[in-house]
């Protein structure tokens, strides 16, 4: 259950980072509200996952999901630039997350 909570926490990190971008510096009310709610739930799920997962593992996977997810959302929805080096960097993040998962015994 901790791994599922961590996955959901990471996906909500993508939600809040995207809605924060849409909030225009917290000037747009609806994206601002979505940002705050997604942050609270994301942090709560991360805290739950950390009850049984190691700190380093949980935090790296949470931020990795958020980083790669935000990168993809930025490219797909915000038309941010894509290059082979940026794709390679995202692949390195994913590789690190996989290695962290397979070397954790929780």
Biopython code that builds the backbone (N, CA, C, O; Angstrom):
import numpy as np
from Bio.PDB.StructureBuilder import StructureBuilder

atoms = [
    (1, "UNK", "N", (0.819, -1.204, 0.000)),
    (1, "UNK", "CA", (0.000, 0.000, 0.000)),
    (1, "UNK", "C", (0.862, 1.267, 0.000)),
    (1, "UNK", "O", (0.469, 2.291, -0.560)),
    (2, "UNK", "N", (2.039, 1.191, 0.632)),
    (2, "UNK", "CA", (2.923, 2.357, 0.689)),
    (2, "UNK", "C", (3.396, 2.749, -0.709)),
    (2, "UNK", "O", (3.503, 3.935, -1.020)),
    (3, "UNK", "N", (3.680, 1.751, -1.552)),
    (3, "UNK", "CA", (4.152, 2.057, -2.906)),
    (3, "UNK", "C", (3.047, 2.714, -3.725)),
    (3, "UNK", "O", (3.313, 3.628, -4.505)),
    (4, "UNK", "N", (1.814, 2.255, -3.554)),
    (4, "UNK", "CA", (0.687, 2.871, -4.258)),
    (4, "UNK", "C", (0.495, 4.312, -3.794)),
    (4, "UNK", "O", (0.286, 5.211, -4.609)),
    (5, "UNK", "N", (0.567, 4.526, -2.488)),
    (5, "UNK", "CA", (0.442, 5.881, -1.943)),
    (5, "UNK", "C", (1.544, 6.778, -2.494)),
    (5, "UNK", "O", (1.303, 7.942, -2.816)),
    (6, "UNK", "N", (2.750, 6.235, -2.600)),
    (6, "UNK", "CA", (3.870, 7.014, -3.134)),
    (6, "UNK", "C", (3.654, 7.353, -4.602)),
    (6, "UNK", "O", (3.950, 8.470, -5.028)),
    (7, "UNK", "N", (3.147, 6.415, -5.372)),
    (7, "UNK", "CA", (2.839, 6.674, -6.782)),
    (7, "UNK", "C", (1.797, 7.780, -6.906)),
    (7, "UNK", "O", (1.954, 8.700, -7.709)),
    (8, "UNK", "N", (0.738, 7.689, -6.116)),
    (8, "UNK", "CA", (-0.308, 8.722, -6.150)),
    (8, "UNK", "C", (0.242, 10.082, -5.705)),
    (8, "UNK", "O", (-0.116, 11.113, -6.274)),
    (9, "UNK", "N", (1.105, 10.082, -4.695)),
    (9, "UNK", "CA", (1.727, 11.328, -4.228)),
    (9, "UNK", "C", (2.552, 11.961, -5.344)),
    (9, "UNK", "O", (2.515, 13.176, -5.537)),
    (10, "UNK", "N", (3.297, 11.133, -6.077)),
    (10, "UNK", "CA", (4.095, 11.641, -7.189)),
    (10, "UNK", "C", (3.245, 12.200, -8.313)),
    (10, "UNK", "O", (3.570, 13.238, -8.888)),
    (11, "UNK", "N", (2.155, 11.513, -8.629)),
    (11, "UNK", "CA", (1.261, 12.005, -9.681)),
    (11, "UNK", "C", (0.602, 13.320, -9.264)),
    (11, "UNK", "O", (0.403, 14.213, -10.088)),
    (12, "UNK", "N", (0.270, 13.427, -7.991)),
    (12, "UNK", "CA", (-0.302, 14.694, -7.515)),
    (12, "UNK", "C", (0.731, 15.813, -7.513)),
    (12, "UNK", "O", (0.379, 16.988, -7.609)),
    (13, "UNK", "N", (2.000, 15.449, -7.404)),
    (13, "UNK", "CA", (3.044, 16.479, -7.533)),
    (13, "UNK", "C", (3.027, 17.070, -8.936)),
    (13, "UNK", "O", (3.229, 18.271, -9.117)),
    (14, "UNK", "N", (2.785, 16.225, -9.918)),
    (14, "UNK", "CA", (2.666, 16.704, -11.298)),
    (14, "UNK", "C", (1.456, 17.626, -11.417)),
    (14, "UNK", "O", (1.530, 18.675, -12.058)),
    (15, "UNK", "N", (0.343, 17.234, -10.799)),
    (15, "UNK", "CA", (-0.872, 18.056, -10.842)),
    (15, "UNK", "C", (-0.608, 19.426, -10.241)),
    (15, "UNK", "O", (-0.937, 20.449, -10.841)),
    (16, "UNK", "N", (-0.003, 19.444, -9.036)),
    (16, "UNK", "CA", (0.167, 20.759, -8.396)),
    (16, "UNK", "C", (1.203, 21.610, -9.103)),
    (16, "UNK", "O", (1.073, 22.834, -9.122)),
    (17, "UNK", "N", (2.224, 21.005, -9.682)),
    (17, "UNK", "CA", (3.193, 21.834, -10.403)),
    (17, "UNK", "C", (2.562, 22.443, -11.662)),
    (17, "UNK", "O", (2.820, 23.600, -11.992)),
    (18, "UNK", "N", (1.745, 21.668, -12.353)),
    (18, "UNK", "CA", (1.071, 22.174, -13.545)),
    (18, "UNK", "C", (0.053, 23.250, -13.176)),
    (18, "UNK", "O", (-0.008, 24.300, -13.814)),
    (19, "UNK", "N", (-0.743, 22.984, -12.145)),
    (19, "UNK", "CA", (-1.743, 23.987, -11.756)),
    (19, "UNK", "C", (-1.085, 25.238, -11.189)),
    (19, "UNK", "O", (-1.632, 26.334, -11.312)),
    (20, "UNK", "N", (0.086, 25.085, -10.567)),
    (20, "UNK", "CA", (0.807, 26.267, -10.097)),
    (20, "UNK", "C", (1.238, 27.125, -11.290)),
    (20, "UNK", "O", (1.156, 28.353, -11.241)),
    (21, "UNK", "N", (1.688, 26.483, -12.338)),
    (21, "UNK", "CA", (2.060, 27.216, -13.552)),
    (21, "UNK", "C", (0.845, 27.957, -14.114)),
    (21, "UNK", "O", (0.949, 29.109, -14.533)),
    (22, "UNK", "N", (-0.302, 27.284, -14.118)),
    (22, "UNK", "CA", (-1.528, 27.899, -14.642)),
    (22, "UNK", "C", (-2.076, 28.993, -13.738)),
    (22, "UNK", "O", (-2.871, 29.822, -14.180)),
    (23, "UNK", "N", (-1.655, 29.003, -12.467)),
    (23, "UNK", "CA", (-2.190, 29.986, -11.516)),
    (23, "UNK", "C", (-1.655, 31.394, -11.747)),
    (23, "UNK", "O", (-2.163, 32.356, -11.172)),
    (24, "UNK", "N", (-0.627, 31.516, -12.590)),
    (24, "UNK", "CA", (-0.055, 32.827, -12.899)),
    (24, "UNK", "C", (0.385, 33.544, -11.622)),
    (24, "UNK", "O", (-0.020, 34.673, -11.346)),
    (25, "UNK", "N", (1.226, 32.849, -10.856)),
    (25, "UNK", "CA", (1.722, 33.451, -9.619)),
    (25, "UNK", "C", (0.637, 33.574, -8.559)),
    (25, "UNK", "O", (0.619, 34.536, -7.790)),
    (26, "UNK", "N", (-0.265, 32.602, -8.519)),
    (26, "UNK", "CA", (-1.387, 32.561, -7.570)),
    (26, "UNK", "C", (-2.380, 33.697, -7.786)),
    (26, "UNK", "O", (-3.043, 34.135, -6.846)),
    (27, "UNK", "N", (-2.481, 34.172, -9.023)),
    (27, "UNK", "CA", (-3.444, 35.219, -9.350)),
    (27, "UNK", "C", (-4.763, 34.649, -9.865)),
    (27, "UNK", "O", (-5.796, 35.314, -9.792)),
    (28, "UNK", "N", (-4.731, 33.420, -10.385)),
    (28, "UNK", "CA", (-5.946, 32.778, -10.893)),
    (28, "UNK", "C", (-6.500, 31.856, -9.802)),
    (28, "UNK", "O", (-5.820, 30.916, -9.388)),
    (29, "UNK", "N", (-7.719, 32.113, -9.335)),
    (29, "UNK", "CA", (-8.224, 31.393, -8.166)),
    (29, "UNK", "C", (-8.359, 29.877, -8.330)),
    (29, "UNK", "O", (-7.924, 29.129, -7.454)),
    (30, "UNK", "N", (-8.945, 29.412, -9.419)),
    (30, "UNK", "CA", (-9.180, 27.972, -9.559)),
    (30, "UNK", "C", (-7.879, 27.172, -9.602)),
    (30, "UNK", "O", (-7.757, 26.203, -8.853)),
    (31, "UNK", "N", (-6.897, 27.528, -10.443)),
    (31, "UNK", "CA", (-5.640, 26.778, -10.398)),
    (31, "UNK", "C", (-4.928, 26.889, -9.046)),
    (31, "UNK", "O", (-4.248, 25.954, -8.624)),
    (32, "UNK", "N", (-5.083, 28.020, -8.375)),
    (32, "UNK", "CA", (-4.462, 28.183, -7.059)),
    (32, "UNK", "C", (-5.070, 27.209, -6.058)),
    (32, "UNK", "O", (-4.347, 26.585, -5.280)),
    (33, "UNK", "N", (-6.384, 27.075, -6.072)),
    (33, "UNK", "CA", (-7.066, 26.141, -5.173)),
    (33, "UNK", "C", (-6.658, 24.704, -5.482)),
    (33, "UNK", "O", (-6.399, 23.920, -4.569)),
    (34, "UNK", "N", (-6.600, 24.357, -6.767)),
    (34, "UNK", "CA", (-6.165, 23.013, -7.170)),
    (34, "UNK", "C", (-4.744, 22.764, -6.687)),
    (34, "UNK", "O", (-4.438, 21.679, -6.192)),
    (35, "UNK", "N", (-3.878, 23.756, -6.825)),
    (35, "UNK", "CA", (-2.488, 23.628, -6.378)),
    (35, "UNK", "C", (-2.423, 23.300, -4.893)),
    (35, "UNK", "O", (-1.741, 22.357, -4.491)),
    (36, "UNK", "N", (-3.121, 24.066, -4.090)),
    (36, "UNK", "CA", (-3.069, 23.888, -2.631)),
    (36, "UNK", "C", (-3.627, 22.525, -2.225)),
    (36, "UNK", "O", (-3.030, 21.831, -1.402)),
    (37, "UNK", "N", (-4.758, 22.143, -2.790)),
    (37, "UNK", "CA", (-5.365, 20.852, -2.449)),
    (37, "UNK", "C", (-4.454, 19.702, -2.874)),
    (37, "UNK", "O", (-4.224, 18.771, -2.102)),
    (38, "UNK", "N", (-3.933, 19.768, -4.109)),
    (38, "UNK", "CA", (-3.048, 18.704, -4.598)),
    (38, "UNK", "C", (-1.776, 18.623, -3.757)),
    (38, "UNK", "O", (-1.278, 17.526, -3.501)),
    (39, "UNK", "N", (-1.240, 19.773, -3.321)),
    (39, "UNK", "CA", (-0.053, 19.770, -2.462)),
    (39, "UNK", "C", (-0.337, 19.078, -1.135)),
    (39, "UNK", "O", (0.444, 18.238, -0.687)),
    (40, "UNK", "N", (-1.449, 19.432, -0.510)),
    (40, "UNK", "CA", (-1.787, 18.850, 0.789)),
    (40, "UNK", "C", (-1.950, 17.335, 0.677)),
    (40, "UNK", "O", (-1.415, 16.588, 1.495)),
    (41, "UNK", "N", (-2.684, 16.888, -0.331)),
    (41, "UNK", "CA", (-2.900, 15.451, -0.497)),
    (41, "UNK", "C", (-1.594, 14.750, -0.871)),
    (41, "UNK", "O", (-1.310, 13.660, -0.374)),
    (42, "UNK", "N", (-0.803, 15.368, -1.741)),
    (42, "UNK", "CA", (0.476, 14.784, -2.136)),
    (42, "UNK", "C", (1.405, 14.612, -0.934)),
    (42, "UNK", "O", (1.987, 13.545, -0.739)),
    (43, "UNK", "N", (1.541, 15.669, -0.131)),
    (43, "UNK", "CA", (2.387, 15.592, 1.058)),
    (43, "UNK", "C", (1.856, 14.563, 2.053)),
    (43, "UNK", "O", (2.634, 13.853, 2.690)),
    (44, "UNK", "N", (0.546, 14.484, 2.187)),
    (44, "UNK", "CA", (-0.050, 13.516, 3.110)),
    (44, "UNK", "C", (0.238, 12.084, 2.666)),
    (44, "UNK", "O", (0.585, 11.234, 3.486)),
    (45, "UNK", "N", (0.096, 11.824, 1.380)),
    (45, "UNK", "CA", (0.391, 10.487, 0.859)),
    (45, "UNK", "C", (1.881, 10.167, 0.974)),
    (45, "UNK", "O", (2.250, 9.032, 1.273)),
    (46, "UNK", "N", (2.733, 11.156, 0.739)),
    (46, "UNK", "CA", (4.173, 10.957, 0.916)),
    (46, "UNK", "C", (4.482, 10.619, 2.370)),
    (46, "UNK", "O", (5.267, 9.710, 2.642)),
    (47, "UNK", "N", (3.879, 11.334, 3.294)),
    (47, "UNK", "CA", (4.096, 11.068, 4.717)),
    (47, "UNK", "C", (3.643, 9.660, 5.085)),
    (47, "UNK", "O", (4.312, 8.967, 5.851)),
    (48, "UNK", "N", (2.504, 9.241, 4.538)),
    (48, "UNK", "CA", (2.008, 7.884, 4.779)),
    (48, "UNK", "C", (3.005, 6.851, 4.247)),
    (48, "UNK", "O", (3.329, 5.882, 4.934)),
    (49, "UNK", "N", (3.485, 7.063, 3.027)),
    (49, "UNK", "CA", (4.434, 6.116, 2.429)),
    (49, "UNK", "C", (5.729, 6.040, 3.236)),
    (49, "UNK", "O", (6.326, 4.970, 3.361)),
    (50, "UNK", "N", (6.157, 7.171, 3.779)),
    (50, "UNK", "CA", (7.404, 7.208, 4.550)),
    (50, "UNK", "C", (7.300, 6.467, 5.885)),
    (50, "UNK", "O", (8.317, 6.224, 6.535)),
    (51, "UNK", "N", (6.100, 6.113, 6.293)),
    (51, "UNK", "CA", (5.966, 5.337, 7.519)),
    (51, "UNK", "C", (6.604, 3.957, 7.366)),
    (51, "UNK", "O", (7.062, 3.373, 8.348)),
    (52, "UNK", "N", (6.635, 3.428, 6.131)),
    (52, "UNK", "CA", (7.217, 2.098, 5.947)),
    (52, "UNK", "C", (8.334, 2.047, 4.906)),
    (52, "UNK", "O", (9.028, 1.035, 4.802)),
    (53, "UNK", "N", (8.518, 3.106, 4.142)),
    (53, "UNK", "CA", (9.600, 3.135, 3.150)),
    (53, "UNK", "C", (10.735, 4.008, 3.661)),
    (53, "UNK", "O", (10.506, 4.958, 4.409)),
    (54, "UNK", "N", (11.965, 3.684, 3.255)),
    (54, "UNK", "CA", (13.091, 4.525, 3.643)),
    (54, "UNK", "C", (12.945, 5.948, 3.093)),
    (54, "UNK", "O", (12.415, 6.152, 2.001)),
    (55, "UNK", "N", (13.418, 6.912, 3.858)),
    (55, "UNK", "CA", (13.334, 8.326, 3.478)),
    (55, "UNK", "C", (13.901, 8.567, 2.081)),
    (55, "UNK", "O", (13.227, 9.139, 1.224)),
    (56, "UNK", "N", (15.135, 8.131, 1.854)),
    (56, "UNK", "CA", (15.791, 8.387, 0.566)),
    (56, "UNK", "C", (15.020, 7.804, -0.598)),
    (56, "UNK", "O", (14.856, 8.456, -1.630)),
    (57, "UNK", "N", (14.547, 6.581, -0.440)),
    (57, "UNK", "CA", (13.782, 5.930, -1.499)),
    (57, "UNK", "C", (12.490, 6.682, -1.781)),
    (57, "UNK", "O", (12.196, 7.015, -2.929)),
    (58, "UNK", "N", (11.725, 6.949, -0.737)),
    (58, "UNK", "CA", (10.433, 7.614, -0.913)),
    (58, "UNK", "C", (10.608, 8.990, -1.539)),
    (58, "UNK", "O", (9.886, 9.351, -2.468)),
    (59, "UNK", "N", (11.558, 9.750, -1.034)),
    (59, "UNK", "CA", (11.725, 11.111, -1.524)),
    (59, "UNK", "C", (12.228, 11.133, -2.964)),
    (59, "UNK", "O", (11.745, 11.925, -3.774)),
    (60, "UNK", "N", (13.177, 10.288, -3.288)),
    (60, "UNK", "CA", (13.710, 10.260, -4.654)),
    (60, "UNK", "C", (12.634, 9.841, -5.646)),
    (60, "UNK", "O", (12.525, 10.431, -6.721)),
    (61, "UNK", "N", (11.847, 8.845, -5.308)),
    (61, "UNK", "CA", (10.809, 8.396, -6.230)),
    (61, "UNK", "C", (9.716, 9.455, -6.357)),
    (61, "UNK", "O", (9.222, 9.702, -7.457)),
    (62, "UNK", "N", (9.334, 10.080, -5.250)),
    (62, "UNK", "CA", (8.316, 11.139, -5.285)),
    (62, "UNK", "C", (8.771, 12.302, -6.169)),
    (62, "UNK", "O", (8.028, 12.754, -7.041)),
    (63, "UNK", "N", (9.982, 12.776, -5.941)),
    (63, "UNK", "CA", (10.464, 13.902, -6.751)),
    (63, "UNK", "C", (10.733, 13.481, -8.195)),
    (63, "UNK", "O", (10.566, 14.281, -9.116)),
    (64, "UNK", "N", (11.146, 12.234, -8.393)),
    (64, "UNK", "CA", (11.393, 11.749, -9.753)),
    (64, "UNK", "C", (10.122, 11.692, -10.577)),
    (64, "UNK", "O", (10.095, 12.116, -11.732)),
    (65, "UNK", "N", (9.057, 11.157, -9.964)),
    (65, "UNK", "CA", (7.766, 11.132, -10.665)),
    (65, "UNK", "C", (7.334, 12.561, -10.988)),
    (65, "UNK", "O", (6.873, 12.845, -12.093)),
    (66, "UNK", "N", (7.487, 13.448, -10.018)),
    (66, "UNK", "CA", (7.117, 14.847, -10.238)),
    (66, "UNK", "C", (7.950, 15.507, -11.319)),
    (66, "UNK", "O", (7.422, 16.234, -12.160)),
    (67, "UNK", "N", (9.252, 15.255, -11.299)),
    (67, "UNK", "CA", (10.141, 15.897, -12.275)),
    (67, "UNK", "C", (9.878, 15.406, -13.695)),
    (67, "UNK", "O", (9.730, 16.209, -14.616)),
    (68, "UNK", "N", (9.821, 14.101, -13.870)),
    (68, "UNK", "CA", (9.592, 13.552, -15.212)),
    (68, "UNK", "C", (8.167, 13.872, -15.664)),
    (68, "UNK", "O", (7.941, 14.206, -16.828)),
    (69, "UNK", "N", (7.217, 13.771, -14.749)),
    (69, "UNK", "CA", (5.833, 14.098, -15.099)),
    (69, "UNK", "C", (5.668, 15.552, -15.501)),
    (69, "UNK", "O", (4.990, 15.857, -16.482)),
    (70, "UNK", "N", (6.292, 16.456, -14.741)),
    (70, "UNK", "CA", (6.211, 17.882, -15.079)),
    (70, "UNK", "C", (6.900, 18.157, -16.418)),
    (70, "UNK", "O", (6.430, 18.981, -17.201)),
    (71, "UNK", "N", (7.996, 17.479, -16.675)),
    (71, "UNK", "CA", (8.695, 17.605, -17.958)),
    (71, "UNK", "C", (7.762, 17.207, -19.104)),
    (71, "UNK", "O", (7.673, 17.913, -20.109)),
    (72, "UNK", "N", (7.066, 16.075, -18.954)),
    (72, "UNK", "CA", (6.160, 15.605, -20.001)),
    (72, "UNK", "C", (4.948, 16.523, -20.155)),
    (72, "UNK", "O", (4.542, 16.829, -21.276)),
    (73, "UNK", "N", (4.376, 16.957, -19.051)),
    (73, "UNK", "CA", (3.231, 17.876, -19.104)),
    (73, "UNK", "C", (3.646, 19.193, -19.750)),
    (73, "UNK", "O", (2.902, 19.752, -20.556)),
    (74, "UNK", "N", (4.820, 19.685, -19.403)),
    (74, "UNK", "CA", (5.318, 20.916, -20.013)),
    (74, "UNK", "C", (5.451, 20.788, -21.519)),
    (74, "UNK", "O", (5.099, 21.704, -22.263)),
    (75, "UNK", "N", (5.956, 19.658, -21.962)),
    (75, "UNK", "CA", (6.123, 19.436, -23.395)),
    (75, "UNK", "C", (4.774, 19.276, -24.091)),
    (75, "UNK", "O", (4.522, 19.901, -25.122)),
    (76, "UNK", "N", (3.908, 18.433, -23.520)),
    (76, "UNK", "CA", (2.644, 18.095, -24.180)),
    (76, "UNK", "C", (1.640, 19.253, -24.142)),
    (76, "UNK", "O", (1.026, 19.576, -25.159)),
    (77, "UNK", "N", (1.475, 19.873, -22.974)),
    (77, "UNK", "CA", (0.410, 20.866, -22.818)),
    (77, "UNK", "C", (0.886, 22.314, -22.933)),
    (77, "UNK", "O", (0.118, 23.194, -23.321)),
    (78, "UNK", "N", (2.143, 22.554, -22.598)),
    (78, "UNK", "CA", (2.647, 23.931, -22.625)),
    (78, "UNK", "C", (3.604, 24.184, -23.783)),
    (78, "UNK", "O", (4.135, 25.285, -23.927)),
    (79, "UNK", "N", (3.823, 23.162, -24.607)),
    (79, "UNK", "CA", (4.667, 23.257, -25.799)),
    (79, "UNK", "C", (6.084, 23.730, -25.463)),
    (79, "UNK", "O", (6.688, 24.504, -26.205)),
    (80, "UNK", "N", (6.604, 23.241, -24.316)),
    (80, "UNK", "CA", (7.974, 23.566, -23.939)),
    (80, "UNK", "C", (8.934, 22.764, -24.817)),
    (80, "UNK", "O", (8.552, 21.727, -25.360)),
    (81, "UNK", "N", (10.173, 23.231, -24.961)),
    (81, "UNK", "CA", (11.101, 22.574, -25.886)),
    (81, "UNK", "C", (11.463, 21.148, -25.474)),
    (81, "UNK", "O", (11.543, 20.814, -24.292)),
    (82, "UNK", "N", (11.677, 20.331, -26.491)),
    (82, "UNK", "CA", (12.091, 18.942, -26.298)),
    (82, "UNK", "C", (13.377, 18.747, -27.084)),
    (82, "UNK", "O", (13.482, 19.177, -28.233)),
    (83, "UNK", "N", (14.337, 18.109, -26.476)),
    (83, "UNK", "CA", (15.577, 17.781, -27.185)),
    (83, "UNK", "C", (16.031, 16.406, -26.718)),
    (83, "UNK", "O", (15.555, 15.883, -25.711)),
    (84, "UNK", "N", (16.961, 15.834, -27.474)),
    (84, "UNK", "CA", (17.485, 14.514, -27.104)),
    (84, "UNK", "C", (18.198, 14.554, -25.759)),
    (84, "UNK", "O", (18.151, 13.582, -25.006)),
    (85, "UNK", "N", (18.853, 15.657, -25.451)),
    (85, "UNK", "CA", (19.527, 15.760, -24.154)),
    (85, "UNK", "C", (18.529, 15.821, -23.002)),
    (85, "UNK", "O", (18.767, 15.229, -21.950)),
    (86, "UNK", "N", (17.422, 16.525, -23.187)),
    (86, "UNK", "CA", (16.390, 16.581, -22.145)),
    (86, "UNK", "C", (15.736, 15.213, -21.963)),
    (86, "UNK", "O", (15.435, 14.812, -20.839)),
    (87, "UNK", "N", (15.516, 14.495, -23.071)),
    (87, "UNK", "CA", (14.963, 13.143, -22.984)),
    (87, "UNK", "C", (15.948, 12.229, -22.251)),
    (87, "UNK", "O", (15.544, 11.427, -21.409)),
    (88, "UNK", "N", (17.225, 12.351, -22.568)),
    (88, "UNK", "CA", (18.249, 11.550, -21.896)),
    (88, "UNK", "C", (18.278, 11.848, -20.399)),
    (88, "UNK", "O", (18.395, 10.934, -19.582)),
    (89, "UNK", "N", (18.172, 13.108, -20.045)),
    (89, "UNK", "CA", (18.151, 13.491, -18.631)),
    (89, "UNK", "C", (16.953, 12.854, -17.922)),
    (89, "UNK", "O", (17.095, 12.346, -16.810)),
    (90, "UNK", "N", (15.781, 12.876, -18.550)),
    (90, "UNK", "CA", (14.595, 12.247, -17.969)),
    (90, "UNK", "C", (14.809, 10.739, -17.828)),
    (90, "UNK", "O", (14.376, 10.137, -16.845)),
    (91, "UNK", "N", (15.472, 10.134, -18.805)),
    (91, "UNK", "CA", (15.773, 8.695, -18.723)),
    (91, "UNK", "C", (16.707, 8.394, -17.552)),
    (91, "UNK", "O", (16.552, 7.367, -16.891)),
    (92, "UNK", "N", (17.658, 9.262, -17.289)),
    (92, "UNK", "CA", (18.543, 9.077, -16.135)),
    (92, "UNK", "C", (17.760, 9.156, -14.829)),
    (92, "UNK", "O", (18.018, 8.390, -13.901)),
    (93, "UNK", "N", (16.816, 10.071, -14.755)),
    (93, "UNK", "CA", (15.979, 10.178, -13.555)),
    (93, "UNK", "C", (15.182, 8.893, -13.360)),
    (93, "UNK", "O", (15.114, 8.361, -12.252)),
    (94, "UNK", "N", (14.584, 8.401, -14.430)),
    (94, "UNK", "CA", (13.799, 7.159, -14.358)),
    (94, "UNK", "C", (14.691, 5.989, -13.953)),
    (94, "UNK", "O", (14.296, 5.166, -13.127)),
    (95, "UNK", "N", (15.884, 5.911, -14.526)),
    (95, "UNK", "CA", (16.829, 4.847, -14.169)),
    (95, "UNK", "C", (17.166, 4.896, -12.684)),
    (95, "UNK", "O", (17.202, 3.860, -12.021)),
    (96, "UNK", "N", (17.409, 6.077, -12.167)),
    (96, "UNK", "CA", (17.693, 6.222, -10.744)),
    (96, "UNK", "C", (16.527, 5.783, -9.877)),
    (96, "UNK", "O", (16.724, 5.153, -8.838)),
    (97, "UNK", "N", (15.317, 6.111, -10.299)),
    (97, "UNK", "CA", (14.139, 5.701, -9.538)),
    (97, "UNK", "C", (13.995, 4.186, -9.529)),
    (97, "UNK", "O", (13.708, 3.597, -8.487)),
    (98, "UNK", "N", (14.193, 3.546, -10.687)),
    (98, "UNK", "CA", (14.093, 2.094, -10.769)),
    (98, "UNK", "C", (15.158, 1.443, -9.889)),
    (98, "UNK", "O", (14.863, 0.506, -9.148)),
    (99, "UNK", "N", (16.382, 1.930, -9.968)),
    (99, "UNK", "CA", (17.443, 1.368, -9.130)),
    (99, "UNK", "C", (17.130, 1.542, -7.646)),
    (99, "UNK", "O", (17.399, 0.641, -6.850)),
    (100, "UNK", "N", (16.569, 2.679, -7.265)),
    (100, "UNK", "CA", (16.220, 2.908, -5.875)),
    (100, "UNK", "C", (15.134, 1.919, -5.433)),
    (100, "UNK", "O", (15.178, 1.398, -4.319)),
    (101, "UNK", "N", (14.156, 1.666, -6.319)),
    (101, "UNK", "CA", (13.082, 0.738, -5.989)),
    (101, "UNK", "C", (13.594, -0.685, -5.835)),
    (101, "UNK", "O", (13.254, -1.364, -4.866)),
    (102, "UNK", "N", (14.411, -1.147, -6.784)),
    (102, "UNK", "CA", (14.850, -2.547, -6.730)),
    (102, "UNK", "C", (15.871, -2.825, -5.632)),
    (102, "UNK", "O", (16.114, -3.982, -5.288)),
    (103, "UNK", "N", (16.459, -1.786, -5.090)),
    (103, "UNK", "CA", (17.421, -2.000, -4.000)),
    (103, "UNK", "C", (16.813, -1.719, -2.633)),
    (103, "UNK", "O", (17.528, -1.713, -1.631)),
    (104, "UNK", "N", (15.510, -1.487, -2.576)),
    (104, "UNK", "CA", (14.808, -1.240, -1.316)),
    (104, "UNK", "C", (14.057, -2.509, -0.926)),
    (104, "UNK", "O", (13.403, -3.134, -1.761)),
    (105, "UNK", "N", (14.154, -2.875, 0.321)),
    (105, "UNK", "CA", (13.541, -4.120, 0.795)),
    (105, "UNK", "C", (12.268, -3.886, 1.585)),
    (105, "UNK", "O", (11.897, -4.716, 2.416)),
    (106, "UNK", "N", (11.592, -2.772, 1.342)),
    (106, "UNK", "CA", (10.342, -2.520, 2.078)),
    (106, "UNK", "C", (9.147, -2.807, 1.201)),
    (106, "UNK", "O", (8.008, -2.654, 1.641)),
]
sb = StructureBuilder()
sb.init_structure("model")
sb.init_model(0)
sb.init_chain("A")
sb.init_seg("    ")
for serial, (resi, resn, name, xyz) in enumerate(atoms, 1):
    if name == "N":
        sb.init_residue(resn, " ", resi, " ")
    sb.init_atom(name, np.array(xyz, "f"), 0.0, 1.0, " ", f" {name:<3s}", serial, name[0])
structure = sb.get_structure()
